[in-house]
Amino acid sequence: MGCNIFPSACVSNISMKIIQLLTIATAAAIFTGGSTHETQAAENAAPPPAHGRILQRIARKLNLTDDQKTQVKAVLSADRGTLAALLGQLHDARKNLRAAIHAGEANETAVRAAAARVAVAEADLAVERMKLYGKIAPILTDEQRRQIAALEERFDSFADNAIARIGEASNN
């Protein structure tokens, strides 16, 4: 991963990546109600993957109505192409950063330039997430929005604890 010099910074970066991906996946699953996994499970007589079950449980906790699920699915479907393109750009930028770090002639300028491209891709994705939230939040009740905020706080707490454990381990 290119974390030879500062492993704790690398793990922090990994944790943030995981949180970002979980946030996106959770939002999509929450708002779609996990119906894709439910249909697949019924057709294949096999349970959905673990992340699918977790996301279905989150969707159930929000207690979305069928009307809310339909409305949110429509919003996400309309932006699916944009999200896919932005996630692809972020993935490519991260791969290029990793390549710059591991390059035989690696230098600070090249790594900073590659890191800046990652930052631009993350900013573009953040703006799209903001737009989606602006479209989806009005569909939800105040209580459902509070529940989402609480889930995000739990993710942050998990990341904070993981980072603290890494810091403690590096001091030993």
Sequence and secondary structure as in RCSB ss.txt:
>XXXX:A:sequence
MGCNIFPSACVSNISMKIIQLLTIATAAAIFTGGSTHETQAAENAAPPPAHGRILQRIARKLNLTDDQKTQVKAV
LSADRGTLAALLGQLHDARKNLRAAIHAGEANETAVRAAAARVAVAEADLAVERMKLYGKIAPILTDEQRRQIAA
LEERFDSFADNAIARIGEASNN
>XXXX:A:secstr
   SS HHHHHHHHHHHHHHHHHHHHHHHHHHTTHHHHHHHHHHTS   HHHHHHHHHHHHHT  HHHHHHHHHH
HHHHHHHHHHHHHHHHHHHHHHHHHHH TT  HHHHHHHHHHHHHHHHHHHHHHHHHHHHHGGGS HHHHHHHHH
HHHHHHHHHHHHHHHHHHHHH 
